[in-house]
Amino acid sequence: MVTTSSTELLISLKEQIEVLAEEVKRLSSANTPAVIKGFQGLADFLGVSKSVAQKMKNEGVIPYLQYDRVVLFQPDKVLEASQTPKYNK
């Protein structure tokens, strides 16, 4: 049987977890760039070498936009695509 103090403790812990989850979400969005520019930027974002980043783009793993010689990547799509088994750490 759960006592009142145990119930209050569980509610308090749940509230603290929700506050922490919101703070993590806020901090992670603040550190995410609006757009990733170039292969070096992609490599830095993913924590891989520049050649691996270029290979991921060339193999079609990472979606991209290209304007003349400038290659741009959307961070949310990069994170989603980088979860493929071949490149997932």
C-alpha positions as CSV (number, residue, x, y, z in Angstrom):
1,M,0.0,0.0,0.0
2,V,1.3,3.5,-0.9
3,T,1.2,5.9,1.9
4,T,0.4,9.6,1.5
5,S,4.0,10.7,1.9
6,S,5.1,8.2,-0.8
7,T,2.4,9.5,-3.1
8,E,3.5,13.1,-2.5
9,L,7.1,12.1,-3.1
10,L,6.2,10.5,-6.4
11,I,4.3,13.5,-7.5
12,S,7.2,15.8,-6.5
13,L,9.6,13.6,-8.4
14,K,7.4,13.6,-11.5
15,E,7.1,17.4,-11.4
16,Q,10.9,17.7,-11.1
17,I,11.5,15.4,-14.0
18,E,9.1,17.4,-16.2
19,V,10.9,20.6,-15.3
20,L,14.3,19.0,-16.1
21,A,13.0,17.7,-19.4
22,E,11.8,21.1,-20.5
23,E,15.1,22.6,-19.5
24,V,17.0,20.0,-21.6
25,K,14.7,20.7,-24.5
26,R,15.3,24.4,-24.2
27,L,19.1,24.1,-23.9
28,S,19.4,21.6,-26.8
29,S,17.4,23.8,-29.1
30,A,19.5,26.8,-28.2
31,N,22.7,25.0,-29.2
32,T,21.3,23.7,-32.5
33,P,22.1,25.8,-35.5
34,A,19.3,26.9,-37.9
35,V,21.3,25.5,-40.8
36,I,24.5,23.5,-41.2
37,K,26.8,24.9,-43.9
38,G,29.3,22.8,-45.8
39,F,30.9,19.4,-45.1
40,Q,33.1,20.7,-42.3
41,G,30.0,22.0,-40.5
42,L,28.3,18.7,-41.0
43,A,31.3,16.8,-39.7
44,D,31.5,19.1,-36.6
45,F,27.8,18.7,-36.0
46,L,27.9,14.9,-36.2
47,G,31.3,14.4,-34.6
48,V,32.8,12.6,-37.6
49,S,35.6,13.3,-40.1
50,K,34.9,15.6,-43.0
51,S,35.4,12.6,-45.4
52,V,32.8,10.6,-43.6
53,A,30.4,13.5,-43.7
54,Q,30.9,13.9,-47.4
55,K,30.4,10.1,-47.9
56,M,27.1,10.2,-46.0
57,K,25.9,13.0,-48.3
58,N,27.1,11.3,-51.5
59,E,25.5,8.0,-50.5
60,G,22.2,9.8,-50.0
61,V,22.1,9.1,-46.2
62,I,21.9,12.8,-45.3
63,P,19.4,15.0,-47.2
64,Y,20.8,18.3,-48.3
65,L,20.2,21.5,-50.3
66,Q,22.7,22.9,-52.7
67,Y,23.0,26.4,-54.1
68,D,25.8,26.7,-56.6
69,R,28.8,25.4,-54.6
70,V,27.2,25.9,-51.2
71,V,25.9,22.7,-49.5
72,L,23.4,23.2,-46.7
73,F,21.9,20.7,-44.2
74,Q,18.9,20.9,-41.9
75,P,20.0,19.8,-38.4
76,D,16.8,18.0,-37.5
77,K,16.9,16.0,-40.8
78,V,20.6,15.3,-40.3
79,L,20.0,13.9,-36.8
80,E,17.1,11.7,-38.1
81,A,19.1,10.4,-41.0
82,S,22.3,9.8,-39.0
83,Q,20.4,7.2,-36.9
84,T,20.8,4.7,-39.8
85,P,22.5,1.5,-38.6
86,K,25.5,1.9,-40.8
87,Y,26.5,5.3,-39.3
88,N,24.9,5.0,-35.8
89,K,27.6,5.0,-33.2
